[in-house]
């Protein structure tokens, strides 16, 4: 079935923004903080799963 197109587009935009931040930080690992509001949870987990080498996810849940 795959990822719905709208979600894939959001993941792609979010990935591009994170890559830009990563590059401007000099390649340092990024920390994402999740407040558990619901909307970012799925996206954040998906991105961190794919890019665990450069991202860390911290949740307040």
C-alpha positions as CSV (number, residue, x, y, z in Angstrom):
1,X,0.0,0.0,0.0
2,X,2.8,2.5,0.9
3,X,2.7,5.9,2.4
4,X,-0.2,8.2,1.4
5,X,1.0,10.9,-1.0
6,X,0.2,13.8,1.3
7,X,2.2,12.3,4.1
8,X,5.1,11.5,1.8
9,X,5.2,15.1,0.7
10,X,5.2,16.3,4.3
11,X,8.0,13.8,5.1
12,X,10.0,15.0,2.1
13,X,9.7,18.7,3.1
14,X,10.5,17.9,6.7
15,X,13.5,15.9,5.6
16,X,14.8,18.7,3.4
17,X,14.5,21.2,6.3
18,X,16.3,18.9,8.7
19,X,19.0,18.2,6.1
20,X,19.5,22.0,5.7
21,X,19.7,22.5,9.5
22,X,22.1,19.5,9.8
23,X,24.4,21.0,7.1
24,X,24.4,24.4,8.6
25,X,25.2,23.0,12.0
26,X,28.4,21.6,10.7
27,X,27.2,18.0,10.6
28,X,26.3,17.8,14.3
29,X,23.6,15.3,15.4
30,X,20.2,17.0,15.7
31,X,17.8,16.6,18.6
32,X,14.1,16.6,17.9
33,X,11.8,17.3,20.9
34,X,8.2,16.0,20.8
35,X,5.6,17.4,23.2
36,X,3.2,14.6,22.4
37,X,0.6,16.8,20.8
38,X,-0.2,14.1,18.2
39,X,0.5,15.8,14.9
40,X,4.3,15.5,14.7
41,X,4.5,12.1,16.4
42,X,4.1,10.0,13.3
43,X,6.3,12.2,11.2
44,X,9.0,12.6,13.7
45,X,9.2,8.9,14.4
46,X,9.3,8.1,10.7
47,X,12.1,10.6,10.0
48,X,14.2,9.5,13.0
49,X,13.8,5.9,12.1
50,X,15.2,6.5,8.7
51,X,17.9,9.0,9.8
52,X,18.9,7.6,13.3
53,X,22.5,8.2,12.5
54,X,22.0,12.0,12.6
55,X,18.8,12.5,14.6
56,X,17.6,11.9,18.2
57,X,14.0,12.1,19.3
58,X,13.1,13.1,22.8
59,X,9.4,12.8,23.9
60,X,7.7,14.3,26.9
61,X,5.2,11.4,27.0
